[in-house]
Amino acid sequence: MSITFPSQEAILSMPEREVKFPPETWLDAVDQAGRNLDRAAFSNAQWETEIKSIEPDFLTKHRVHPADFCYNRINADGNSFRYPLFEYSGRNAYLYLGPDFPFEGEVRWQPQGRSELIVGRWMQGKCYLRYDPRR
């Protein structure tokens, strides 16, 4: 079974829908790890070390990584984009911005084996998606 992804043109023709982010108390450890990394650019490995120091079995229970918590990235996993805290700033590099940050910018998604697509945007701290790739 082959998965068909929309083109950038098709996504841009879709209506924007505002995204609401309900509070996720089980993710307090993710926020704490980001705050401990003190707004400096950090890698996935640094974040994993930090979150394990806060809650040793967190990654075993939840199987998440920083890309799941970015304002400007979304992926197809259901855990992605539920609790934005970080800004993806390049290959394996993230910045901690915190919850409810007044982020401005694009939301990008990279389907497997394809080029990156713009699927939404943040304006004045509100997110609007045209296409949501989460399963």
C-alpha angles and dihedrals in degrees: 000000000000122000116223118210124198120250122245088255092053091049092050090054092055119096119256118246123195113240121220120205113208117205114270110200094184087065096063088106091058091053092046092051090051092049090049090055085060104221092296119130109270137182130233089255092053091050092049091052091049096047092047089055089055099040113005097201098039096106092046091053099041109023096209135138135196094272088067090063103048128125092210102039134060130179136189095261115107091232092058122107097004097115113021114203107139140056116224104228102176142315107343092343126119138172124210111235099160134226120315092015112168091242120180121194149066129314111222133195128189114203114210110279094003139095121271116274131204106233102167149342144231119232123179091344095309124111124222120187126194093183128021113200095186116120 
